[in-house]
Amino acid sequence: MAEIAWSDERNKNEPNKVREFRKSLMKCPVVSQIFDPWYLDTNSKDKNAPIQNMQITDNEKTHVRHFDITILASEIL
């Protein structure tokens, strides 16, 4: 029940531009992880949906106000 309420609140407050940005990142071949205030995706290339950022664990709390994007590209040092 609490998870549904959290989802409803998140969906109501997540900006559309952020949602579209995340979708774009998930399609990018060099992006492997995306952590943000709304979702955590430890493997953006698998078939599993990102998990909700419920802001409970330390990792979730760490990403409350920013995006972390992991890029795997040999040309980036």
C-alpha positions as CSV (number, residue, x, y, z in Angstrom):
1,M,0.0,0.0,0.0
2,A,2.8,2.4,0.9
3,E,4.6,1.5,-2.3
4,I,1.6,2.4,-4.4
5,A,1.2,5.7,-2.6
6,W,4.9,6.4,-3.2
7,S,4.5,5.5,-6.9
8,D,1.5,7.8,-7.3
9,E,3.4,10.7,-5.6
10,R,6.5,10.1,-7.6
11,N,4.6,9.9,-10.9
12,K,2.8,13.2,-10.1
13,N,6.0,15.1,-9.3
14,E,8.6,13.7,-11.7
15,P,9.1,16.2,-14.5
16,N,8.3,14.9,-18.0
17,K,11.7,16.2,-19.2
18,V,13.4,14.1,-16.6
19,R,11.4,11.0,-17.6
20,E,12.3,11.5,-21.3
21,F,16.0,12.1,-20.4
22,R,16.1,8.8,-18.5
23,K,14.5,7.0,-21.4
24,S,17.0,8.5,-23.8
25,L,19.9,7.5,-21.5
26,M,18.6,3.9,-21.3
27,K,18.8,3.7,-25.1
28,C,22.4,5.0,-25.2
29,P,24.8,2.1,-25.9
30,V,27.5,3.4,-23.6
31,V,25.3,4.1,-20.5
32,S,25.3,1.1,-18.1
33,Q,23.8,2.5,-14.9
34,I,21.4,5.3,-14.0
35,F,20.7,6.4,-10.4
36,D,18.4,9.4,-9.9
37,P,15.9,10.7,-7.4
38,W,13.0,8.7,-8.9
39,Y,14.6,5.4,-10.1
40,L,17.8,3.3,-9.7
41,D,18.9,1.1,-12.6
42,T,22.0,-0.9,-11.9
43,N,22.0,-2.4,-15.4
44,S,20.3,-0.3,-18.0
45,K,21.0,-2.9,-20.7
46,D,19.1,-5.8,-19.1
47,K,15.3,-6.5,-19.5
48,N,14.6,-5.6,-15.8
49,A,12.8,-2.3,-15.1
50,P,14.6,0.2,-12.9
51,I,13.6,0.0,-9.2
52,Q,11.8,2.9,-7.5
53,N,14.0,5.2,-5.4
54,M,12.1,4.9,-2.2
55,Q,14.7,7.0,-0.4
56,I,15.2,4.4,2.3
57,T,18.6,2.8,1.8
58,D,21.8,4.8,2.0
59,N,22.3,4.5,-1.8
60,E,18.7,5.7,-2.4
61,K,19.2,8.7,-0.1
62,T,22.5,9.5,-1.8
63,H,20.7,10.0,-5.1
64,V,17.8,12.1,-3.8
65,R,19.0,15.3,-5.5
66,H,21.1,14.3,-8.4
67,F,21.7,11.8,-11.3
68,D,24.6,9.4,-11.5
69,I,25.3,8.0,-14.9
70,T,27.8,5.3,-15.5
71,I,29.3,5.3,-19.0
72,L,31.4,2.4,-20.3
73,A,33.5,3.8,-23.2
74,S,37.1,3.0,-23.8
75,E,37.8,6.4,-25.3
76,I,36.9,8.1,-22.0
77,L,39.7,8.2,-19.5
